[in-house]
Amino acid sequence: MVAGWTNHVDLSKPGVVRIKAHGRMKIDAAIVASMEEIERYQDGRGPIQLMNATELPGAVGTAWGMADWHYGYGLPIGGVVATDVEHGEEGGAISPGAVGFDINCGVRAVALNIEAHDIPNLEKLARRLNGRIPAGASGKGGIEMTESRLNMILRGGLNELDAIDVQGHHSVGTVESEGSFEVDELSISHRAKQRGLKALGTLGSGNHFLELQRVSEVVDAATAEKWSLSENQVVAMIHSGSRGLGHQVCSDHIHNLELRLKQRGRDWVDEEWGYVLPDRQLASAPIFSKEGQAYLNDMKTAANYAFANRAVLTDRLFKGLRAELGETVELSTLYDVSHNIAKIEEHVVHGKNCKCAVHRKGATRAFSGNQPDLHEAFSSTGQPVVVPGDMGRGSWIMAGPYSEQNQAFGSACHGAGRALSRTAARKKINAEANELKLRKKGVIVKAATKNILSEEAPEAYKDVDAVIENTAKANLARPVVRLEPMAVIKG
């Protein structure tokens, strides 16, 4: 644990609180916020977690907390940390806890060919979609699967949608990594597969959602036009991930890595690799070790499942819209972006090229237009960055830089970020009163449980407009359009 960090703060860059490396920190840590915001929204644990992550073997550059950061498991939600794959004999560390339990949790933003006034009865549409989009913790309502079909999805992601008779609503370049990671072998546990068999095509619980929105403000008209977005147009966001399958994969690998650790005072030591970690939740393996490669392979397997899950949800949305609004309704994917993922990427760190394992936990890629990994369709705009806010105040779609990669390994915020814990929100916010308040604003919410109406209330989140402002101030991404919620399906 690193104490007294406020004595090591550099505020010279707009919108960024940089904590200079001190003590055992290998690199700096930086949070996209003001000191006032850090004190207002946190209990002091988040910055400590971020500083702990700087001690990962092979850590390079800066460990980042995005504008929506808050305390998490091992690494703060909104955390970005990279390690050099050429560090030592077996490469820098890869840490499952720094990726997160819901592997490839992400958001798909789809644009509809209708405007808000084209929906004659929003309440009726919301009811129909609620009936077609399974939500909640159980995983019930997923499409019928056999193990052989599941295996095809786990190996191929979006390349195998035909195996489950699901229509794709995306084009080349509109899904990160084209919706498919190459997998060496299917080695995830039997328990993970069993959890995945029943849940494909379900939202899940917590902050997962499907939301109909309208474009309420166009900030960057040129970029919006290139993305075929216009004022009052209906857009939908689908926020979900790898469900119980991904959670089990992460749990299995964390358990195995934690068993290797021995406690030495406040430290956790892996004697074989010489790792000395300040937090067992950062249990890690060298990326080219047997354990490191096994985790990366299984992470990609779960990520393929998550890509397919959002594709099934998109198809269910499409069919629900057509059933209610008619056959003229069309939708197309603007972008599908991953949150909890580790990827091998080329970056320039302190003026030198670095092949890095970039952990993004509750953070999205925000690549500039000239990056080779980004499709040419976005070469003149930068990558779409999908930033859901809360179900009462709105969301945003941003864009990565036009050309030069941003300073945070090409990353940006993934949402508004929690201001209250779920427990605190349940105690403070009345569910029925919140539902009535939202309805008076014209927002229809269909929630799987009453607790969700408290836990996911607008007051439980930071102001997304402030998060966007901080992200833009730090030159990580620029705002393109603002979206207001219309109807929300919550788990």
C-alpha positions as CSV (number, residue, x, y, z in Angstrom):
1,M,0.0,0.0,0.0
2,V,1.2,3.5,-0.9
3,A,0.4,6.2,1.6
4,G,0.7,10.0,1.4
5,W,0.2,10.0,-2.3
6,T,-1.2,13.6,-2.3
7,N,2.3,14.8,-1.6
8,H,3.3,13.5,-5.1
9,V,0.7,15.0,-7.3
10,D,1.4,16.8,-10.6
11,L,-1.5,19.0,-11.9
12,S,0.3,20.5,-14.8
13,K,-1.8,18.7,-17.5
14,P,-5.4,19.8,-17.9
15,G,-8.0,17.4,-16.5
16,V,-5.4,15.0,-15.1
17,V,-4.3,14.3,-11.6
18,R,-0.9,12.6,-12.1
19,I,0.6,10.7,-9.1
20,K,4.3,10.6,-9.6
21,A,6.1,7.3,-9.0
22,H,7.3,7.0,-5.4
23,G,7.9,4.2,-3.0
24,R,7.7,0.9,-4.9
25,M,5.7,2.3,-7.8
26,K,7.4,1.4,-11.1
27,I,5.5,4.0,-13.2
28,D,3.3,7.0,-12.6
29,A,-0.5,6.7,-12.0
30,A,-2.9,9.3,-13.5
31,I,-6.6,9.9,-12.9
32,V,-8.8,11.9,-15.3
33,A,-10.4,14.1,-12.8
34,S,-9.8,17.1,-10.5
35,M,-8.6,16.6,-6.9
36,E,-12.0,17.9,-5.8
37,E,-13.8,15.2,-7.7
38,I,-11.5,12.5,-6.4
39,E,-12.3,13.6,-2.8
40,R,-16.0,13.9,-3.6
41,Y,-16.6,10.5,-5.2
42,Q,-14.2,8.1,-3.5
43,D,-13.3,6.8,0.0
44,G,-9.6,6.8,-0.8
45,R,-9.3,3.2,-1.9
46,G,-9.4,3.8,-5.7
47,P,-6.1,5.7,-6.0
48,I,-4.4,3.1,-3.8
49,Q,-5.6,0.4,-6.1
50,L,-4.3,2.3,-9.2
51,M,-0.9,2.8,-7.5
52,N,-0.8,-0.9,-6.6
53,A,-1.2,-1.8,-10.3
54,T,1.9,0.2,-11.1
55,E,3.9,-2.5,-9.3
56,L,2.9,-5.2,-11.8
57,P,6.0,-6.7,-13.3
58,G,6.8,-5.1,-16.6
59,A,4.4,-2.2,-16.1
60,V,5.1,0.6,-18.6
61,G,4.0,4.1,-19.4
62,T,1.3,5.3,-16.9
63,A,-1.4,3.5,-15.1
64,W,-4.7,5.3,-15.8
65,G,-8.0,5.8,-14.1
66,M,-10.5,7.1,-16.7
67,A,-13.0,9.9,-15.9
68,D,-15.6,7.3,-14.7
69,W,-13.2,5.5,-12.4
70,H,-14.3,3.9,-9.1
71,Y,-13.1,1.2,-6.7
72,G,-13.2,-2.3,-8.1
73,Y,-11.5,-5.7,-7.7
74,G,-7.8,-5.4,-7.9
75,L,-7.8,-2.5,-10.4
76,P,-10.4,0.3,-10.3
77,I,-13.3,0.1,-12.7
78,G,-12.1,2.5,-15.4
79,G,-8.6,1.3,-15.0
80,V,-6.0,0.9,-17.8
81,V,-2.6,-0.6,-17.2
82,A,-0.1,-2.0,-19.7
83,T,2.9,-4.3,-19.4
84,D,5.8,-4.9,-21.8
85,V,5.4,-8.3,-23.4
86,E,9.2,-8.4,-23.8
87,H,9.9,-7.8,-20.1
88,G,12.1,-10.5,-18.6
89,E,12.3,-14.0,-19.9
90,E,8.6,-14.7,-20.1
91,G,7.1,-11.3,-20.6
92,G,5.4,-8.8,-18.4
93,A,2.5,-9.7,-16.1
94,I,-1.0,-10.5,-17.3
95,S,-3.6,-10.2,-14.5
96,P,-7.2,-11.6,-14.6
97,G,-8.2,-9.2,-11.9
98,A,-7.1,-6.2,-13.9
99,V,-9.4,-7.4,-16.8
100,G,-12.4,-8.1,-14.7
101,F,-14.9,-10.9,-14.1
102,D,-17.3,-10.0,-16.9
103,I,-14.9,-10.6,-19.7
104,N,-15.7,-8.5,-22.8
105,C,-18.5,-6.7,-21.1
106,G,-19.2,-4.1,-23.7
107,V,-21.7,-1.9,-25.5
108,R,-23.1,-2.1,-29.0
109,A,-24.7,1.1,-30.3
110,V,-27.1,0.6,-33.2
111,A,-28.8,3.4,-35.3
112,L,-32.4,3.0,-36.4
113,N,-33.9,4.5,-39.5
114,I,-36.7,6.2,-37.5
115,E,-37.1,9.3,-35.4
116,A,-38.6,9.5,-31.9
117,H,-42.0,10.8,-33.2
118,D,-42.2,7.7,-35.4
119,I,-43.0,5.5,-32.3
120,P,-46.7,5.9,-31.8
121,N,-46.9,4.1,-28.4
122,L,-43.6,4.0,-26.5
123,E,-45.1,2.2,-23.5
124,K,-46.4,-0.6,-25.7
125,L,-43.0,-0.9,-27.5
126,A,-41.2,-1.1,-24.1
127,R,-43.5,-3.9,-23.0
128,R,-42.9,-5.8,-26.2
129,L,-39.1,-5.4,-25.9
130,N,-39.2,-6.4,-22.3
131,G,-40.9,-9.6,-23.2
132,R,-38.3,-10.4,-25.9
133,I,-35.1,-9.3,-24.1
134,P,-34.5,-11.6,-21.1
135,A,-32.9,-9.7,-18.2
136,G,-31.9,-10.7,-14.7
137,A,-29.3,-12.7,-12.9
138,S,-30.7,-16.2,-13.7
139,G,-29.7,-16.5,-17.3
140,K,-33.2,-17.8,-18.2
141,G,-34.5,-17.0,-21.6
142,G,-31.3,-17.6,-23.6
143,I,-31.6,-19.2,-27.0
144,E,-31.6,-23.0,-27.3
145,M,-28.1,-24.3,-27.4
146,T,-26.3,-27.6,-27.8
147,E,-22.7,-28.1,-26.7
148,S,-21.5,-28.4,-30.2
149,R,-23.2,-25.1,-31.2
150,L,-21.7,-23.5,-28.1
151,N,-18.3,-24.7,-29.0
152,M,-18.6,-23.1,-32.5
153,I,-19.5,-19.8,-30.9
154,L,-16.6,-20.1,-28.4
155,R,-14.2,-20.7,-31.2
156,G,-15.5,-18.2,-33.7
157,G,-17.5,-15.5,-32.1
158,L,-19.4,-13.5,-34.7
159,N,-18.0,-15.7,-37.5
160,E,-20.3,-18.5,-36.3
161,L,-23.7,-16.7,-36.0
162,D,-25.0,-19.0,-38.7
163,A,-24.5,-21.9,-36.3
164,I,-27.2,-20.5,-34.0
165,D,-29.5,-19.1,-36.8
166,V,-29.0,-15.5,-35.8
167,Q,-28.9,-12.6,-38.3
168,G,-25.9,-10.3,-38.0
169,H,-26.7,-6.6,-38.0
170,H,-23.1,-5.4,-38.4
171,S,-20.7,-4.7,-41.2
172,V,-17.0,-5.1,-41.5
173,G,-15.1,-2.8,-39.1
174,T,-18.0,-1.9,-36.8
175,V,-17.2,-4.5,-34.1
176,E,-13.9,-4.3,-32.2
177,S,-11.5,-7.1,-33.3
178,E,-14.2,-8.0,-35.9
179,G,-16.1,-9.8,-33.1
180,S,-13.7,-12.8,-33.1
181,F,-10.5,-13.8,-31.3
182,E,-8.4,-16.7,-32.5
183,V,-8.6,-19.5,-29.9
184,D,-5.9,-22.2,-29.6
185,E,-8.1,-24.7,-27.8
186,L,-11.3,-24.9,-25.9
187,S,-10.0,-25.3,-22.4
188,I,-12.5,-23.5,-20.2
189,S,-14.0,-25.5,-17.4
190,H,-17.0,-27.7,-17.6
191,R,-18.7,-25.4,-15.1
192,A,-18.1,-22.3,-17.4
193,K,-19.6,-24.1,-20.3
194,Q,-22.6,-25.1,-18.4
195,R,-23.2,-21.6,-17.3
196,G,-22.9,-20.5,-20.9
197,L,-25.2,-23.0,-22.4
198,K,-28.4,-21.3,-21.1
199,A,-27.5,-17.6,-21.1
200,L,-26.7,-16.7,-24.7
201,G,-29.0,-13.8,-25.7
202,T,-29.6,-12.5,-22.2
203,L,-28.8,-9.1,-20.7
204,G,-27.8,-10.1,-17.2
205,S,-28.2,-8.0,-14.1
206,G,-26.7,-5.0,-12.4
207,N,-25.8,-2.2,-14.8
208,H,-26.6,-4.2,-17.9
209,F,-29.3,-2.8,-20.1
210,L,-31.0,-2.3,-23.4
211,E,-32.0,1.4,-23.9
212,L,-33.8,3.2,-26.7
213,Q,-32.5,6.7,-27.0
214,R,-32.9,9.8,-29.2
215,V,-30.2,12.1,-30.4
216,S,-30.9,15.2,-28.4
217,E,-27.8,17.2,-29.4
218,V,-25.2,17.1,-32.2
219,V,-21.9,18.6,-31.1
220,D,-19.7,17.5,-34.0
221,A,-21.9,17.8,-37.0
222,A,-19.3,16.7,-39.5
223,T,-18.5,13.4,-37.7
224,A,-22.2,12.8,-37.0
225,E,-23.0,13.1,-40.7
226,K,-20.3,10.7,-41.6
227,W,-21.8,8.2,-39.1
228,S,-25.3,8.9,-40.4
229,L,-26.5,10.3,-37.1
230,S,-29.0,13.2,-36.9
231,E,-31.0,15.1,-34.3
232,N,-34.0,13.2,-33.0
233,Q,-32.9,9.9,-34.6
234,V,-33.5,6.8,-32.5
235,V,-30.5,4.9,-31.3
236,A,-30.2,1.9,-29.1
237,M,-27.5,0.8,-26.8
238,I,-27.0,-2.8,-25.6
239,H,-24.8,-3.3,-22.6
240,S,-23.9,-6.9,-21.8
241,G,-21.0,-9.3,-21.7
242,S,-20.0,-12.9,-21.3
243,R,-22.5,-13.6,-18.5
244,G,-21.8,-16.5,-16.1
245,L,-19.4,-18.1,-18.5
246,G,-17.0,-15.2,-18.4
247,H,-17.3,-14.8,-14.7
248,Q,-16.5,-18.5,-14.2
249,V,-13.5,-18.3,-16.5
250,C,-12.1,-15.3,-14.5
251,S,-12.8,-17.0,-11.2
252,D,-11.1,-20.2,-12.2
253,H,-7.9,-18.4,-13.2
254,I,-7.8,-16.0,-10.3
255,H,-8.3,-19.0,-7.9
256,N,-5.4,-20.9,-9.5
257,L,-3.0,-17.9,-9.5
258,E,-3.9,-17.0,-5.9
259,L,-3.1,-20.5,-4.7
260,R,0.5,-19.8,-5.9
261,L,0.9,-16.7,-3.6
262,K,2.4,-16.7,-0.2
263,Q,1.8,-13.9,2.2
264,R,4.9,-12.1,3.5
265,G,3.9,-9.3,5.8
266,R,1.7,-7.0,3.6
267,D,3.0,-8.5,0.4
268,W,1.9,-11.5,-1.7
269,V,4.8,-13.4,-3.2
270,D,5.0,-15.9,-6.1
271,E,8.4,-17.5,-5.4
272,E,8.8,-19.2,-8.9
273,W,8.4,-16.0,-10.8
274,G,9.8,-13.7,-8.2
275,Y,6.6,-11.6,-8.1
276,V,6.0,-9.4,-5.1
277,L,2.5,-7.9,-5.2
278,P,0.9,-5.5,-2.8
279,D,-2.6,-7.0,-3.4
280,R,-3.5,-10.6,-3.9
281,Q,-6.4,-9.4,-6.2
282,L,-3.7,-8.5,-8.7
283,A,-2.6,-12.2,-8.9
284,S,-0.7,-12.4,-12.2
285,A,1.4,-14.6,-14.5
286,P,4.1,-13.8,-17.0
287,I,2.3,-13.5,-20.3
288,F,4.4,-16.2,-22.0
289,S,4.2,-18.7,-19.1
290,K,1.9,-21.7,-19.3
291,E,-0.5,-20.0,-16.9
292,G,-0.4,-16.7,-18.7
293,Q,-1.1,-18.2,-22.1
294,A,-3.9,-20.4,-20.6
295,Y,-5.6,-17.3,-19.2
296,L,-5.3,-15.3,-22.5
297,N,-6.7,-18.3,-24.4
298,D,-9.7,-18.7,-22.1
299,M,-10.2,-14.9,-21.9
300,K,-10.5,-14.9,-25.7
301,T,-12.9,-17.8,-25.6
302,A,-15.2,-15.9,-23.2
303,A,-14.8,-12.7,-25.3
304,N,-16.1,-14.6,-28.4
305,Y,-19.1,-15.6,-26.3
306,A,-19.7,-12.0,-25.3
307,F,-19.6,-10.7,-28.9
308,A,-22.1,-13.4,-29.9
309,N,-24.3,-12.5,-26.9
310,R,-24.6,-8.9,-28.0
311,A,-25.3,-10.0,-31.5
312,V,-28.2,-12.2,-30.4
313,L,-29.6,-9.3,-28.3
314,T,-29.4,-7.1,-31.3
315,D,-31.3,-9.6,-33.4
316,R,-33.9,-9.9,-30.7
317,L,-34.2,-6.1,-30.6
318,F,-34.6,-6.0,-34.3
319,K,-37.4,-8.5,-34.4
320,G,-39.2,-6.8,-31.5
321,L,-39.0,-3.4,-33.3
322,R,-40.4,-4.9,-36.5
323,A,-43.2,-6.8,-34.7
324,E,-44.3,-3.5,-33.1
325,L,-43.5,-0.9,-35.7
326,G,-43.6,-2.7,-39.0
327,E,-41.3,-4.2,-41.6
328,T,-39.8,-0.8,-42.7
329,V,-37.8,-0.5,-39.5
330,E,-34.0,-1.1,-40.1
331,L,-31.1,-0.9,-37.8
332,S,-27.3,-1.0,-38.3
333,T,-24.4,-1.2,-35.9
334,L,-22.5,2.0,-35.4
335,Y,-19.9,0.3,-33.2
336,D,-19.5,-2.5,-30.7
337,V,-16.8,-1.8,-28.2
338,S,-15.2,-4.0,-25.5
339,H,-14.7,-3.0,-21.9
340,N,-13.1,-5.7,-19.8
341,I,-10.4,-7.1,-22.1
342,A,-6.6,-7.4,-22.4
343,K,-5.1,-7.0,-25.8
344,I,-1.6,-7.1,-27.3
345,E,-1.1,-3.7,-29.0
346,E,1.7,-1.6,-30.4
347,H,2.2,1.8,-28.6
348,V,4.8,4.4,-28.3
349,V,5.9,4.7,-24.6
350,H,8.3,7.5,-23.7
351,G,9.4,7.8,-27.4
352,K,10.0,4.1,-27.9
353,N,7.9,1.5,-29.6
354,C,6.4,-1.0,-27.2
355,K,4.5,-4.2,-27.7
356,C,2.2,-4.0,-24.8
357,A,-0.4,-6.1,-23.0
358,V,-3.0,-3.4,-22.4
359,H,-5.5,-4.3,-19.6
360,R,-8.7,-2.2,-20.0
361,K,-11.1,-2.8,-17.1
362,G,-14.3,-0.7,-17.5
363,A,-12.5,1.3,-20.1
364,T,-13.0,1.4,-23.9
365,R,-10.6,1.6,-26.7
366,A,-10.6,5.1,-28.3
367,F,-8.3,4.7,-31.2
368,S,-7.3,7.5,-33.5
369,G,-8.3,7.4,-37.2
370,N,-4.8,6.5,-38.5
371,Q,-4.4,3.3,-36.3
372,P,-4.0,0.2,-38.5
373,D,-6.3,-1.8,-36.2
374,L,-9.2,0.6,-37.0
375,H,-11.2,0.1,-40.2
376,E,-10.8,2.6,-42.9
377,A,-14.5,3.7,-42.5
378,F,-13.3,5.6,-39.4
379,S,-10.0,6.8,-40.7
380,S,-11.3,10.4,-41.1
381,T,-13.2,10.5,-37.8
382,G,-11.4,8.3,-35.2
383,Q,-13.1,5.3,-33.6
384,P,-16.7,5.7,-32.2
385,V,-16.5,5.7,-28.3
386,V,-19.8,4.6,-26.8
387,V,-20.4,6.1,-23.4
388,P,-23.7,5.2,-21.6
389,G,-24.6,7.4,-18.8
390,D,-27.6,6.7,-16.5
391,M,-31.2,6.0,-17.3
392,G,-32.4,9.5,-16.3
393,R,-29.9,12.0,-17.7
394,G,-28.5,10.6,-20.9
395,S,-25.5,9.1,-22.7
396,W,-22.9,10.1,-25.3
397,I,-21.1,8.9,-28.4
398,M,-17.6,10.3,-28.6
399,A,-14.8,9.8,-31.1
400,G,-11.2,9.0,-30.7
401,P,-8.6,11.5,-32.0
402,Y,-8.3,12.3,-35.7
403,S,-4.7,11.1,-36.0
404,E,-2.3,10.8,-33.0
405,Q,-3.1,8.1,-30.5
406,N,-4.1,9.5,-27.1
407,Q,-1.8,9.4,-24.0
408,A,-3.8,6.6,-22.3
409,F,-2.9,3.8,-24.6
410,G,-5.7,4.8,-26.9
411,S,-8.3,4.5,-24.1
412,A,-11.3,6.5,-22.8
413,C,-14.2,6.2,-20.3
414,H,-16.8,3.5,-20.7
415,G,-19.7,5.2,-18.8
416,A,-20.7,7.6,-16.1
417,G,-19.1,5.7,-13.2
418,R,-20.8,5.0,-9.9
419,A,-21.1,7.8,-7.3
420,L,-22.9,5.5,-4.7
421,S,-22.3,1.8,-4.0
422,R,-25.3,-0.4,-4.6
423,T,-25.8,-0.8,-0.9
424,A,-25.8,2.9,-0.3
425,A,-28.1,3.5,-3.3
426,R,-30.7,1.0,-1.9
427,K,-30.6,2.7,1.4
428,K,-30.9,6.2,0.0
429,I,-33.1,6.0,-3.0
430,N,-36.8,4.9,-3.0
431,A,-37.5,2.5,-6.0
432,E,-41.1,3.5,-6.6
433,A,-40.4,7.2,-6.3
434,N,-37.5,6.9,-8.7
435,E,-39.7,5.0,-11.2
436,L,-42.4,7.7,-11.0
437,K,-39.8,10.5,-11.4
438,L,-38.4,8.9,-14.5
439,R,-41.8,8.3,-16.0
440,K,-42.7,12.0,-15.5
441,K,-39.6,12.8,-17.5
442,G,-40.9,10.5,-20.3
443,V,-38.5,7.6,-19.5
444,I,-40.1,4.2,-19.3
445,V,-38.2,1.7,-17.3
446,K,-38.8,-2.1,-17.2
447,A,-36.7,-3.6,-14.4
448,A,-36.3,-7.2,-13.4
449,T,-36.4,-6.3,-9.7
450,K,-37.4,-3.2,-7.6
451,N,-33.9,-3.0,-6.2
452,I,-32.5,-2.2,-9.6
453,L,-34.6,1.0,-9.7
454,S,-32.7,2.1,-6.6
455,E,-29.2,0.7,-7.5
456,E,-29.3,2.1,-11.0
457,A,-31.0,5.4,-10.3
458,P,-29.5,8.5,-11.8
459,E,-28.3,9.7,-8.4
460,A,-26.2,6.5,-8.0
461,Y,-24.0,7.7,-10.9
462,K,-21.7,10.6,-11.6
463,D,-22.9,13.2,-14.0
464,V,-22.1,11.8,-17.4
465,D,-21.8,15.3,-18.9
466,A,-19.0,16.1,-16.4
467,V,-17.3,12.8,-17.3
468,I,-17.4,13.6,-21.0
469,E,-16.1,17.1,-20.3
470,N,-13.1,15.7,-18.3
471,T,-12.4,13.1,-21.0
472,A,-12.4,15.8,-23.7
473,K,-10.3,18.1,-21.5
474,A,-7.6,15.4,-21.2
475,N,-7.7,14.9,-25.1
476,L,-8.7,11.3,-24.8
477,A,-11.8,11.6,-27.0
478,R,-14.2,14.3,-28.3
479,P,-18.0,14.5,-28.0
480,V,-20.0,13.9,-31.1
481,V,-23.7,13.4,-30.1
482,R,-25.7,13.4,-26.8
483,L,-28.5,11.0,-26.4
484,E,-31.5,11.1,-24.1
485,P,-33.2,7.9,-22.8
486,M,-36.7,6.9,-23.9
487,A,-37.2,3.3,-22.8
488,V,-34.9,1.1,-20.7
489,I,-34.8,-2.6,-20.1
490,K,-32.8,-3.3,-17.0
491,G,-31.6,-6.6,-15.4
